[in-house]
Amino acid sequence: MRILVSGAGIAGPVLAYWLTRHGFSVTVVERAPALRRTGGHAVDLFRPAMTISERMGVLPRVEERATGTTRLTVHPEGARRPVRADLSKIFSAASDRHVEIMRDDLSDIYHDAARDGVEYVFGDSITAISPDGEVRFENAAPRRFDLVVGADGLHSTVRRLVFGEESRFSYFTGAYFGVLSLPNAAGLDGELRMHVGVGRTAGMYGARHLGDARALFLFRGEREPDPHHRDVPRQKELLRGAFAGLHAEVDRWLDELDRTPAFYFDSITQLRMDTWSRGRVTLVGDAGYCPGPAVGGSTTLAVVGAYVLAGELARADGDHQRAFPSYERVMAEHVRGSRAVALSAAKTLIPSSRLGVWGLAQGARLVSALPAGPGRALVRLTTASARFYNSVTIDEPPASPAAPGVRTGRAGDPGGGIAPE
């Protein structure tokens, strides 16, 4: 049985790993000519994703590539002195298993784990999917697959082809974010330096193994003007306008916009779909249920979704008419919870009032100053994210190393269930 996965970011390789482990034959197609090395930003892996990574045998590599950020310095707008906090205490209070890692590093690790037995096709993209599984590509000849999975992110091509335009399912949270790579002139090592004002937050951090640093910008804004996700000049213009006058240090970060080797910008948008499966096609991760980039724990949700989907297909012996509804039932509560987490996190990280600015800074200082027990209780009481991620549980994978009745074979082998046309 042949399964095509679109997207080689996070969800795609995790799904490919578990599908091949369950005996399916997998092809992954990726628009980029190679694994994306766009600079990226730090993402969080919470307990369920850590457990899945451990079951994949990659947890030591994940922990080795952790950013090592342990200190937080917050400069509230207009304040004379910054607030300093112990991030390691805040992270440990929020979740008993947690790692912060650069997205590109995590993508590399998952790709390496799923490389054996998986056909990767880079530099190509899907252009059409027929109900009987025929898939057309920009460059390659048409091919027929038993199932197609869109793991191609918030602006998913698979979702657009099968379900319609993104605007039908997107919910704008009222905020944007941007990330750029820049020289680590401040010599940041293990420190996150933040400047917080009403409706805008900027931060810069380094990582133990990075030669440069990352600047992250979060700000509130109306739906219009809403630049296209590939209109880079307009995105940089919006970013400069939103953060003008916040702080001289932030101005220096923004000065790197025209020199940065890597820049990313998008709206913080949730996808809200009644179903993310149709016929032989389903969606996983941000393509189907993005809770909000940068604020909603979407990386953990994508890892969990890929793991659950592969397991349900194995339990159903590859019968998508049984597996897809089961997958959606299992993920429904996780998806609803992640949306609430994202909205709560955005409200906290991008304060809408001076009181909110003060509360963000003083709350971080209070948690890091309290002993471990009271600090943990306070974080779990006041943050939706801690309660949600600590409540997510995952089943053991199906015991059989291969799904019953599933034929295996590498891409292009006779008997693998697919042939080029």
N, C-alpha and C positions, 0 to 999 in steps of 0.2 A: 504494500500500500504506500503510495507516494503522497507526501505532504509538502506543499510549497509555503515557505515562510518569507514574508516581505519585511526586510529590516534586520540589520546586523548590529543594532545598538546594545540594549540591555535585555529586553524581553525576548528578542529573536534568538540569540545564542542560548539563553537559559531554556527556552522551549525546545530548541534543537537538541540540546543535551539530553533532556528527559525523554523526548520522543524516540531518539535512537536507542536509549537505554531500554525502552519498552518495546523495541523491535520494529519501529517504523523507519521508512526510508525518507530522508529529509533533504530538501534543497533550500538554501537561503539565498535570496536575491537582494542586493544592496545597491542603491543608486550611486553612492560614492565609489570612486575607483579603488579604494582600500578602506580599511577601518578608519573611521573619522578621528583625526587628531586636531580638533578645532580649539584646543585650549581647555574648553569645558569649565566646569565649576565643581565644587564639592557637593556630594550627595550623601544622604544618610541611609545606612542599612540598619533597620531595627530588628528586633528579635526574630520574627518569622523568616526574614530574608537571610539573617545570619545562620539560622538552622538549615535552610535550604542550601546555602553556600557550603556549610559543613558537610552535608550529605553529598554534595558534588565533589568534595575533596579539595576545595579551593580556599577554605577559610584561612589557612596559614598565609597564603599569598595576599588575601584581602587585608588581613591584619598587618602584614608587613608594609603594605602601601597606604596605610592610614595616614591622614594628613598630620596627625600629631598636634592639632590645635588644642591647647589647654588653657589659654589665657584670653580674657575678653577685656577690652578697654572701650568704654562708651563715652562719647563726647556729645552730651545733649546740646542742642542749638542754644546759644546764648549763655551757657553755663561757664563759670570760670575754671572749674576743675573737672576732669574726667572721672568716671566711675569705673573701678576695676573689679573684675570678678573672676572666679576660678571656674572655667568652663568644664573642666573634668568632673567637678562635683555636680554641676548642673546636668551634664549628660548622664552621669551614673544615677542621679536621682530620678531622671525622666524615664530611663529604660535600663533594665538589668543586662541587656546585650545590645550594644550599639557600636558602630564604626562609621566615621566620616572618611570618605575616600573620593578622590577625583573621578569624575564620570569616565573619562578616557581610560584611566587605569582599570576601572571595573569592567568596562567593555572589553579590554584586552584579555583580562583574566577569564571572563566567561567565554570569549571566543576560543581561547586556547583549550579550555575544557571541552568544548563542543566541536573541535576541529576534526577529530578522527571519525570517519564514517559519515560525514556531512559534506554535501556538495555546496560550496560557496561560489556564487556568481556575482562579482563586483562590476560596477560600471554599467548597470542595466536597471530597468524599472518596468513594472507592469503597466500596460496600457489598456487592457481589456480582459474581462473574466466572463466566460459563458456559463450558463447554468449547469452544463454537463462537465465542467472542470477544465475546458480548454482555456489556456492563458496566453495572451499575446504580450510581447515585450517590445521595448524601444529598439533593441539591437538583435537579440537572439530570435531564432525561429520559434513559432508557436509550439507549445507543449501541453500535454494533458496531465492533470493532477487529480487525485481523488479528493483532496481538501486543500484549501488555501487559507492561510492565516495572515492577517494584517498586523504586523508588529512594527509599523513604520511611523510611529509617533503621533503627536498632536495634529499635524497637518497630513494625515494619512491619505495616500493615494488609493489604497484598497478600500477604505471607507467611502471615499468620494465616488469611486466607480460602482460600488455595490449599494450604498445607502443614500447617496446624494451629497449635496454641498455641505461643507462644514458649518455654515451659518445656521443650518436647521437644528443643530445639536449643541451649539456652543453657548455658554453662559459666561458673560464677562463679569469678573469680580470687582472691577473698578480699579485695577492696578496693573502696572507693567514692571518688567524687570530686564536688566541688561547685565552682561558680564564681559569684561575685557581682560586680556593678558597685558601685563606691563612690567617694567623692570622693578625688582625688589629693592628699590633705593633705600627704603627704611630698614632693610635687613630683618624683616619680620620672620621669625622662626617660632612657630607654635603660638602665635598671637593673632587674634582677630581684632582689628581696630575699626570701630564704627562711629559714624556721625549721624545723629538722629534729629530730625526736625518734624514739624507737623506735616504729615502727608508724604514724607520722603526719608529714606534711610540708605546710607552708603556705607560699605565696608570693604576692607582690604585685608587679605591674609596670604601667607605663604604656606609652604608645606616642606617637610624635611627633605624630600627628594626633588623638589622643583627648582629649576634655575631661575624662575621668575616668580611673579605673584599674580593674584587675581583681584580685581575690583568688582564688587557686586552692587548693583543699584536697584532699589525697589521704590516705586513711587505711585501715588494715586493719580488718576486722570479720568476724564470723561471718555465715553466710547468713541467720540470723534474729537480730534482726528485719530484714526486708527490705521497706522501704516501696514502695508502688506509685509508679511514676515520675511520677504527678500528685498525690501526697499531700505537698504543699509544707510544711505545718506539721510533719509528722512528720520530713521531711528536715532541716529547720532544727534540730529538737530533737536529732537524731542528730549533726549537725555540731557543735553547741555541746558536746555531751557528749564527743565524740571529741577536741576540742582544748582542753578546759578545762585551764588551768594551764600550757600550753606556754610562753607568753611574753605579757607585757603588751601588746606591739604586736599580737599575734594576737588578743587579747581585744578590742582596739579595732576590728579588722577585723570580728570577729563581731558587734560592737555594731551594725553597719550592716545586719544581716540583716533587721530589721523595717522598714528604710527604703529598701533597695535597689530600684531600678527594674527590675532584671533579675537573676534567680537561676536556676541550673540545677544539678540534682543527679541522679546515677544510680549504679548499681553498675558496676564495671568488669567487664563480661561479654563473653565471646567467643561468637560463633555458630559452631557446628560442625554443618554439614549435609553429607550424602553427595552431594547434588545440589541446586542452586538453580534448576533448571528443571523445569517440568512442563507438558506440552501447549504451549499458546500463551503461557505465562507464564514469565518468568525474573526473577531478582533481581540487583541490582547494588549495590556498595558495602556499607555497614553492614547493609542489609536482608538481604543474603545471606551475608556473611562478615566481620562486624565482628571485628577482632582484639582489641579492647578500647579503649573510649573513653579519650582523654587519654594513652595510653601506647604505642599500637601503630602509629602512623603511618597511621591509618585514612583520613585525608584523601587522602594520596598513593595508597593502595590503591584508593579509590573513583574517583579520576580515571583511574587506569590501567585499572580494570575497565570504566568507561564507554567509554573509547577502544577497548579490545579488543572489547567487545561490538558496537559500531557497525561496526568493521572486519570482523568475522566475518559479520555480517548482509549487508554489502555484497558480500563475496567469495562468499557463498552465494546471491546474487540474491534475498535475502529469505526463503529457505527455512529456517525455524527448526529443522526436523528435522536439518539439517546444521550450521547456525550455532551453536545452543545447545551441542551437545556440544563443538564446536571451542573455543568461548568458555571452557567449563569446563576443558578440557585446558590451554589457555594459562594460565589463571589459577590452576590448582591449586597449582603450586609457589610462586607469589607469596603465596597465601593461607596455605599451611603456614608459609612463612618469616615472615610477619607475625605469626602466632600466637606463634612462638618469641620474636620481637622484643618483643612486648608483655609476655610473662611475665618476660623478662629486665629490661626497663625498669621494670616495677612493682617487682621485687625491689630494684633499685638506688635508685629514687626514694622508696620507702617502706621504709626499712631495718627489719629485724626484730630488730636487736641494737645495742648501743652501738658495737660494732666497725663495724657497717655505717654508722652515723651518722658516725663518724670517717672511714671510708673514702670516703664520698660527698664530704665537705668537702675532705679532703686530695687526693683524686683530681682534683677540679676545679682545685685550686690547682696541682698538679703539671703537668697538661696545659697550663695557661695559662702556666706559667713556663718550660717547655721551648722550645727553638727549634722552628721550624715543622716541620722534617723529623722529628725524634724525637717531637714531640707528635702529629703525624699518625699515625705508626707505632703509638704507644701506644694511641690511641683506636681505631684500626681493629683492633688486636689484642685489645682488652679489651671492645669493645662489639659485640653481635650486630647492633644496628641499623645501624651503619656498614657492616659486611660485607654485610648483606642488601640495603640500598637501593643500594649501589654495584654490586651484581650484577644488579639488575633491568634488563632491556633491553626495548625495544619496537620493533616493526616500523614501517616506513613505512606510511602509510595507503594504501589501494588507489588506484592511479593515476587511475582514471576519476573524474570529478567527480560522477557519478551511477551508482548500481548498475544494471547492465544489466537491462532489463525492469521496472524499478520505476516505477510511475506516480506522478507528483507532483501536488500541489495543496494549496491552503490549506484549513484546516478549514472545512467547510460548502460547499466548491465541488463541483459535480457532477463525477463522474469521479474523485474523490479516493479512492474505495474505501470510504466510510463514509457513512451517513446516519442522522440521528436517527430514533428510533422513537416 
